[in-house]
Amino acid sequence: MAVKVLVVDDSGFFRRRVTEILAGDAQIDVVGTATNGKEAIEKVQSLRPDVITMDYEMPVMDGITAVKEIMQRFPTPVLMFSSLTYEGARVSLDALEAGAADYLPKNFEDISRNPDKVRQLLCERVHMLARSNRHSLGLSGPSRNAPAAPSAPAPTAGLRRPLNEPAAPRKETEPAAPRQASSPPPRKRQYKLVAIGTSTGGPVALQKVLTQLPANFPAPLLLVQHMPAAFTKAFAERLDKLCKIRVKEAEDGDTLRAGTALLAPGGKQMMLDGRGTVRILPGDERLNYKPCVDVTFGSAAKAFQDKVLAIVLTGMGADGREGARMLKQAGSQVWAQDEASCVIYGMPMAIAKANLADGIYSLDDIGRYLAELG
């Protein structure tokens, strides 16, 4: 059954382009459009879409207000559009906190210059949200259009996969062993570094984990969130205001400090050198992700051997699996978020299926167990 989508935007041009792009996918049915948040709420009630694409700045009612009301009245996965600016980053983070499931930068130049890339990315995100874990998004019941264990649609022939968003594995939302929660971790182990990698659903997940940590948390942290370059500074600043620990966007030459979390800057790679100093390098075009969890985890394995705790949270794909493998070979510990609390059970599933997880925990437990390390 096709995924039913409602397109919400006050720009007639953008509404038409998004509708045309989605209509090109045989597995997507654009059931309606709306020009403002108030109209969107009315259309959601009458059309009951499976996914909503939502602009932020609109007359009558803005996108974030609309998202809040939709999530209260007719919970539905929302894909938010925002500009590639600092303000756009702030808006996207506000939207995620309001209940939106994911976001995409609203870039008119990309639509004109790279229509195939935009089409691939947008359709993949819509399918992904239609298959997302509705419970973790605060939605009740299974997706109306998807069976219990759906598979991703086949990529459209002839389209290139965007560098920053590879196609989702076909069985990403299927259950994976081990599925049961692990026993609480031993609390006597000392770590020189906690490294956390995540993607879709990660901003909310990281906020939930990091706000549980005390100011005197005994280890430094490295955070890798798949996010555009314009967004990471705003995200780090938001986390810093909300958390007892310090959070900042990483800079080349930063030193690791207990109780401080360094967030990898978007569009670049974050590594540790042999002395444990942070190095920020240009994004390698051969790598799908910038920043890449595998790169950071791999360098941590070389720098600290068996003294790292790596945590893989919600996200699409398998980034972090090979870096986690290197950490395990060096004797370090790896935790993975459990399926029930993930928005997208892709990255943690890759860890579990490769038998690399020392513990599989819910999002609430990950924050609690980390706090107990202190």
C-alpha positions in Angstrom: 0.0 0.0 0.0 1.3 3.4 -0.9 2.5 5.9 1.8 -0.1 8.7 2.1 1.6 12.1 2.4 0.3 15.6 3.2 2.5 18.5 1.9 2.4 21.7 3.9 4.1 24.9 2.7 3.0 28.4 2.0 5.2 28.6 -1.1 3.3 27.5 -4.1 6.5 26.7 -5.9 7.8 24.5 -3.1 4.4 22.8 -2.7 4.4 21.9 -6.4 8.0 20.7 -6.5 7.7 18.5 -3.4 4.4 17.1 -4.7 6.0 16.4 -8.1 9.0 14.7 -6.5 6.9 12.5 -4.3 4.4 11.7 -7.1 7.3 10.2 -9.1 7.5 7.4 -6.6 4.9 4.7 -7.2 4.9 3.8 -3.5 4.0 7.4 -2.4 0.6 9.0 -2.8 0.3 12.8 -2.1 -3.2 12.9 -0.7 -3.3 16.7 -0.2 -1.6 20.0 0.4 -2.0 22.8 2.9 -0.7 26.4 2.9 -0.5 27.0 6.7 -0.5 25.2 10.0 -4.2 25.7 10.7 -5.1 24.2 7.3 -2.7 21.4 7.9 -4.4 20.4 11.1 -7.8 20.3 9.3 -6.3 18.2 6.4 -4.7 15.8 8.8 -8.0 15.2 10.5 -9.9 14.6 7.2 -7.1 12.8 5.1 -5.3 10.9 7.9 -1.9 10.9 6.1 0.9 8.5 7.1 3.6 11.2 6.8 3.5 15.0 6.7 6.1 17.3 5.2 6.0 20.6 7.0 7.5 24.1 6.4 8.2 26.3 9.4 7.5 29.9 8.5 3.9 30.2 7.4 1.0 32.6 7.9 -1.9 32.0 10.3 -0.1 29.2 12.1 3.6 28.4 11.9 5.0 24.9 11.5 6.2 24.3 15.0 2.8 25.2 16.5 1.1 23.0 14.0 3.4 20.1 14.9 2.6 20.4 18.6 -1.1 20.4 17.9 -0.9 17.5 15.4 1.1 15.4 17.8 -1.5 16.0 20.5 -4.6 15.4 18.4 -3.6 13.2 15.4 0.0 11.8 16.1 1.7 11.5 12.7 5.4 11.4 11.6 6.4 14.9 10.5 9.3 15.7 8.2 10.3 19.3 8.8 11.9 21.6 6.2 14.1 24.5 7.3 16.8 26.7 5.8 20.5 25.8 5.9 21.3 28.6 8.4 21.9 28.9 12.1 18.3 30.1 12.5 17.2 27.1 10.4 19.1 24.8 12.7 17.4 26.3 15.8 14.0 25.9 14.1 14.7 22.3 13.2 15.7 21.5 16.8 12.6 23.2 18.1 10.5 21.1 15.7 12.1 17.9 16.9 11.4 18.9 20.5 7.8 19.6 19.5 7.5 16.1 18.1 8.7 16.2 14.5 10.4 12.9 13.6 13.1 14.3 11.2 14.1 17.3 9.2 15.6 18.2 5.8 17.3 21.5 4.8 15.1 23.6 2.5 17.5 24.3 -0.3 16.0 25.7 -3.5 19.4 25.6 -5.3 19.7 21.9 -4.8 16.2 21.3 -6.2 17.3 23.2 -9.4 20.8 21.8 -9.7 20.4 18.3 -8.3 16.8 17.2 -8.8 17.7 13.5 -8.9 19.6 13.8 -5.6 16.8 15.7 -3.9 14.2 13.2 -5.2 16.2 10.2 -3.9 16.7 11.8 -0.5 13.2 13.1 0.0 11.5 9.8 -1.0 13.8 7.8 1.2 13.1 9.9 4.2 9.3 9.6 3.6 9.5 5.8 3.3 11.8 5.7 6.4 9.3 7.7 8.5 6.4 5.5 7.3 8.4 2.5 8.7 9.6 4.3 11.8 9.1 3.1 15.3 5.8 4.8 16.1 5.9 4.1 19.8 9.3 5.9 20.2 7.9 8.9 18.4 4.9 9.1 20.8 2.6 7.6 18.1 0.1 4.9 19.0 -0.3 1.7 17.1 1.4 0.4 13.9 1.7 2.4 10.7 -1.5 2.4 8.8 0.1 1.5 5.5 2.9 -0.9 6.6 2.9 -4.5 7.8 4.5 -5.5 11.1 8.0 -6.1 9.5 8.1 -4.0 6.3 11.0 -3.7 4.0 12.3 -0.6 2.3 11.3 0.2 -1.2 13.8 -0.6 -3.9 15.8 2.5 -4.9 14.7 4.2 -8.1 16.8 3.0 -11.0 19.4 5.4 -12.3 19.5 7.7 -9.3 22.7 8.3 -7.4 22.7 7.8 -3.6 23.5 11.1 -1.8 26.8 11.2 -0.1 25.3 12.1 3.3 22.4 9.6 3.2 22.9 6.1 1.9 19.8 4.0 1.1 18.4 2.2 4.0 19.0 -1.5 4.3 15.9 -3.5 3.1 15.3 -5.1 6.5 16.3 -2.3 8.8 13.2 -2.4 10.9 13.0 -6.2 11.3 13.7 -7.7 14.7 17.3 -8.6 15.3 18.9 -10.9 17.9 19.7 -10.2 20.6 16.5 -8.3 21.3 16.2 -8.6 25.0 17.6 -6.0 27.3 21.0 -6.8 28.9 21.8 -7.0 32.6 23.0 -3.7 34.1 26.7 -3.0 33.3 29.4 -3.4 36.0 30.0 -0.1 37.6 33.6 -0.5 38.7 35.0 -0.1 35.2 36.8 3.2 34.6 36.7 4.7 31.1 39.0 7.4 29.6 36.4 8.2 27.0 32.7 7.8 26.2 32.0 8.0 22.5 28.4 8.2 21.2 27.3 7.9 17.6 23.7 8.4 16.2 21.7 9.6 13.3 17.9 9.8 12.7 16.2 10.5 16.1 19.6 11.3 17.5 19.1 15.0 18.6 16.2 14.0 21.0 18.0 10.8 22.1 21.3 12.6 22.9 19.4 15.3 24.8 17.6 12.6 26.8 20.9 10.8 27.7 23.1 13.8 28.3 20.7 15.7 30.5 20.9 12.8 33.0 24.7 13.2 33.5 26.0 15.0 36.6 28.4 18.0 36.3 31.2 15.9 37.7 30.8 13.1 35.2 34.2 11.4 35.4 35.0 11.0 31.7 35.2 13.1 28.5 32.7 12.5 25.8 32.8 12.6 22.0 29.5 12.9 20.1 28.9 12.1 16.5 25.5 13.1 15.1 24.8 13.0 11.4 23.9 16.6 10.8 24.6 19.4 8.3 27.5 21.8 8.9 25.2 24.7 9.6 23.4 22.8 12.4 26.0 21.4 14.8 27.0 24.7 16.5 23.3 25.5 17.3 22.8 21.9 18.5 25.9 22.0 20.8 24.8 25.3 22.2 21.3 23.9 23.0 22.7 20.8 24.7 25.1 23.0 26.7 22.1 25.1 28.1 20.1 22.0 28.9 22.9 19.8 30.4 24.8 19.9 33.7 28.0 18.8 31.8 29.6 21.2 29.3 28.8 20.6 25.6 30.6 22.4 22.7 31.2 22.0 19.0 34.6 20.4 18.6 37.5 22.4 17.3 40.8 21.2 16.0 43.3 20.9 18.9 40.7 20.5 21.6 41.8 18.5 24.6 39.6 15.9 26.3 38.3 17.0 29.7 36.1 15.1 32.1 32.5 16.3 32.1 32.9 17.9 28.7 31.2 16.6 25.5 32.6 17.6 22.1 30.2 17.4 19.2 31.7 16.6 15.8 31.1 19.5 13.4 28.9 18.8 10.4 30.6 18.3 7.1 33.9 17.3 8.7 35.5 14.3 10.5 36.5 14.2 14.1 39.4 12.0 15.1 41.8 11.6 18.1 45.6 11.6 17.5 48.1 9.4 19.4 48.1 11.8 22.4 44.3 11.9 22.6 44.0 15.4 21.1 41.0 16.1 18.9 41.7 16.6 15.2 39.0 18.0 12.9 39.6 17.1 9.3 37.9 18.0 6.0 35.1 15.6 5.1 36.4 12.9 2.8 34.2 12.6 -0.3 34.7 8.8 -0.3 32.8 8.6 3.0 29.0 8.6 3.0 28.8 10.4 6.3 30.4 13.7 7.4 30.8 13.3 10.3 31.3 9.5 10.4 30.9 7.5 13.6 33.3 4.8 12.2 36.1 7.4 11.8 35.7 8.7 15.4 35.3 5.2 16.9 38.3 3.8 15.0 40.6 6.6 16.1 39.4 6.2 19.7 40.3 2.5 19.6 43.9 3.4 18.6 44.2 6.2 21.1 42.7 4.5 24.2 42.6 0.8 23.4 40.4 -0.9 26.1 39.5 2.3 28.0 36.5 3.4 25.8 32.8 3.0 26.2 31.1 3.4 22.8 27.4 3.8 22.5 25.4 3.6 19.3 21.9 5.2 19.4 19.0 5.4 16.9 19.7 5.9 13.2 19.5 4.6 9.7 22.2 2.6 8.2 25.2 0.9 9.8 27.6 3.7 10.6 29.5 2.8 13.8 29.6 -0.9 13.2 33.2 -1.1 11.9 34.5 1.4 14.4 32.8 -0.6 17.2 34.5 -3.7 15.8 37.9 -2.0 16.2 37.0 -1.0 19.7 35.9 -4.5 20.7 39.2 -5.9 19.3 41.1 -3.4 21.5 39.1 -4.6 24.5 36.7 -1.7 24.9 33.0 -1.9 25.7 30.1 -1.2 23.3 26.5 -0.5 24.2 23.5 -0.3 21.7 20.1 1.2 22.1 17.3 -1.3 22.1 14.8 -1.6 19.3 11.7 -0.5 21.3 13.2 3.0 22.1 14.7 3.7 18.7 13.1 5.9 16.1 15.0 4.0 13.5 16.5 0.7 14.5 19.3 0.6 12.0 22.7 1.6 13.5 22.0 -0.2 16.8 20.7 -3.2 14.9 23.9 -3.4 12.9 25.8 -3.6 16.2 23.6 -6.2 17.7 23.6 -8.4 14.5 27.4 -8.3 14.4 27.4 -9.5 18.1 29.4 -6.4 19.1 27.1 -5.2 21.9 28.2 -5.8 25.5 24.8 -4.3 26.5 21.5 -3.5 24.8 19.6 -0.9 26.8 16.6 1.4 26.5 17.3 5.1 26.0 16.3 5.8 29.6 18.6 3.1 31.0 21.6 4.3 28.9 21.4 7.7 30.5 20.9 6.3 34.0 23.7 3.7 33.7 26.0 6.4 32.3 25.2 8.7 35.3 26.0 5.9 37.7 29.6 5.7 36.3 30.2 8.8 38.3 
